[in-house]
Amino acid sequence: MAKDTFLNRKITLNLKGELLDLSRPCVMGILNLTPDSFYSNSRMSSIDAALERTEICLNEGAAFIDIGAYSSRPGADEVTTDEELKRMIPAIEAISKRFPEAKLSIDTFRAKVAKESIEAGAHLINDISGGNLDEQMFETVAALAVPYILMHMQGTPQTMQQKPVYKNIGLEVVNYLAEKLSILKTLGVKDIILDPGFGFAKNTTHNYQLFNQLENLDVFGLPVLVGISRKSMIYKLLGTTAEEALNGTTVLNTIALQKGASILRVHDVRAAVECITIVEKMQQSRN
């Protein structure tokens, strides 16, 4: 039976002095400043395109815009720090100027990119590596005093899908996150969001086993982000493509909300907002 966890969760994030209430789930819209992200429609090749994408996401109800300048799809090409910054910083500055109300999440595993992005106007850091790919990341986030999205992954984007193995994926992800949380809290990081890392160092079976155990993350009492939008765990299972995976994404986002997800990271903001509205109404109707 689905649980009413998200309706009872009273959690706020401090975004540079402004408190965001996560007692009601919200949506994070994806904005990729990369030429090789797995879903072609999410690639923004210019500042004007990034501004247009941001406006669409905000108008459709996104609480966050997640900006990435390094593709983390399996087998993605390596991008230098300088190139990542060259893509990232002008976009942050332009978006912050045009849409000062926008809350910007920065999808990076590099401490230097995180620091310069926050200084340029961003609000939180989304690190796919859980601090494993840059030993300075945790200390940098602590010094910046910004929220941090802690994700589970093994290896790197170039190696993560090379025969990943788990004995008990649900337990292993919980243990991994617990270890990282201990370090972050010791450093004084106060606002942490958990991401189990669907599609990162996990095959299709792993992904669904982990999804089925999503409630395990309730033990931490922290907001949970689910990012399954148009991923291969959907389209490979259904024998389609990323471009045809919106319906499958909506199904899993609905289940994720019923299992207590606080944030849905998606390409299609309006569809995810509608999921939240409907699931919330269903939950309220039980009372």
Disulfide bonds with the S-S distance in Angstrom:
none
